Amino acid sequence: MDPYELATRNTVEVVTEEELRALLDRPVRRVYTGYEPSGEIHLGHMVTVNKLMDLQQAGFEVTVLIADLHAFLNRKGTMEKIREIAEYNRRCFEGLGLSGARYVLGSEVQLTSDYELAVLELSQRVTLNRAKRSMDEVGRQMENPMVSQMVYPIMQMVDIATLAVDAAVGGIDQRKIHMLAREHLPSIGYPAPVCIHTPIINGLDGKKMSSSAGNVISVADSEEEIQRKIKKAFCPPEIENNPVLEILRYHVLPRSGKVTIRRPAKFGGDREFDAYEDLERAYAAGEIHPMDLKTATASHLIEILAPVHDYVFSR
Ligand code: TYR
C-alpha cells in the first residue's frame, strides 16, 4: 500500500495533510502516542495501536509513551498502583505488534528541570479556559476539575517536544490538546506536530466504551469471553452505530486483510471481503445476516488476540 494511504486509512482527521505528505518525504520521521496506564488494554486502545503499526510500516519510528504521571494528574489512582499496571500495559502493546517501538515511561523523562521549565513557559501562554476545554473529553470528573488536570495538557504538549517526535497519533478526543500544541510549541522553539486522529469506537452495546460498563473486549479476555461478548453485542441490521461492523473495519480488516463469512451452501455459502466498503454494502443490502456477521467477527478476533493473550500471560 502507498505510504500516504497507509498513514491515513481509518482516520477521521489529519492536521494537516500537506504536512504529512512533506513528512513522508523526509528520511527520518518519528511519531508517538501516549497512553494513561489502564487496567485493561482493549479494542479502544487498539485503534491507535493499529495506526502506529501502519505508520511503522510507512517508515516512521514509533514511540509509545506510558503516561503514568498523566494518569496520576487525571485522578486515576496512586502512583504506586499506576506504576504496577504500566509494566503490564507495555507487554500488551508489545504483544499487539508494537515490539519494535521505543517505550518511554512518562515519569522517567518528565521530572527534569528542562521539562519543568518548558511546562512553566507554556503555562504562561495558555489560558485557563483553553486548558480546561482541551480536557473536555480527556479529563475525569471535569464538572469539578483539579489544578492537576490543567497541568495535564501542558505536559502533553511538552512531551511532544521532549520525545522529539514529528507527529502525534491519538483518538479524536485528543484534538483540542493537539491544537494547543500546534499553536504553542513553536513559541518554545519546537515545530508544530502533524496530528493524526483516529475515531473513537463504540462499546459492544453501541454506547460509550468503558471498562467498568463491561462493554469492551480486552487483551485479557479468553476465547469463551470473546464468543460470549460478541454473541450478545448490539448488531442492528444497519451500518450506522454498529459496533460489530466497527470491529471488522478497524481491527479485523487491517490485521487479517480480509473478512470471511462462513455459511452452509443453503444459506448462500461463504463470502469473503477484503475491502470494508464491499462488506458494508453487502450488509446494508441484507445479504449478510447479523448472526453470521457476529460469528465471523468472533472467530477473526479470537485468531487475532490468541497470540497476544499468550504473549502477555505466558510467564
Ligand atoms: N491524553 C491521553 C489520554 O487520554 C494520554 C496522553 C498523555 C497522551 C500524555 C499523550 C501524552 O503526551 O489517554
Residues whose N, C-alpha, C, O or C-beta is under 5 A from the ligand:
A	BS01	LIG	T33 G34 Y35 E36 A67 H70 V138 M155 Q156 D159
